[in-house]
Amino acid sequence: MAYVDPRLRGKPAPSVSVEQMERGHVARLANMKGSELAFLDQRVPGYQREIINIIGMGVVENLDDPDLKPKIAAPAHGFAVTYVRRTPKGHGAALHRHPTEEVFIAAKGSWEVFWLEGESERKITLQPGDIVNVPIGVYRGFRNAGDDPEATLIALVGGPDPGKVDWHPSVIEVARRTGLSVDEEGRLIVAEAAE
C-alpha cells in the first residue's frame, strides 16, 4: 500500500479542463497590468516600482485600486505571490517587515536585498534564479541592482494571514511628506503632498 496524505485520503482528484485552468488558474504576463501605488513608500524618491498581485491579495495597502486585484482568481491557501516590475535602477521597496516569512526570487535582472542587523544595513545581490528567505520580523527592502528597467522580482509572502506591512519608522515620516499614510487597519490613505 502506498502512502496517501490524510488530507487527501478518500477524496477524488478534481477534474479540471484546459478552459477551467486557463480561466481561473493561469496568469499571462503579456496581459498583466499592475499598480504604481500599492504601498506607503511608492511616492518616496528611490522606491518607484510596479506591483502586480498574481495570486492572493498579499499585503498591499491600496485596496481601492482595481489593478491590484489578483490576476489568478483561484484562492491562495497560505501564501501570496507578487511580481515587482518596471523598477528603475536603484529603486525598489523601503525598509519594512512582516509577521510571516518573505521569499524573494530574482526572475530577470539582478536585485539587491537589504536588511537591518541592529542599526547596520546589510545586503546581498541576487542574480536570476537566486532565492532568499528573509526571516520573520527582520526589517528588509530590495532594489533593482542592474540597468534593466524591465527587471522582475517575485515576492512570496507566507502564512494563512500575511498581515500588513510594518514600515520602519524612518519610512513612515518621509512618506507622510509625500501625502501617503496608512490607517489603523493598514489601508493606504492618499492625500496631496505637503508643501
Secondary structure, 3 states (H helix, E strand, C coil): CCCCCCCCCCCCCCCCCHHHHHHHHCCCHHHCCCECCCCHHHHCCCCCCEEEEEECCCCCCCCCCHHHCCCCCCCCCCEEEEEEECCCCCCEEEEEECCCCEEEEEEECCEEEEEEECCEEEEEEECCCCEEEECCCCCEEEEECCCCCCCEEEEEEECCCCCCCEECHHHHHHHHHCCEEECCCCCEEECCCCC
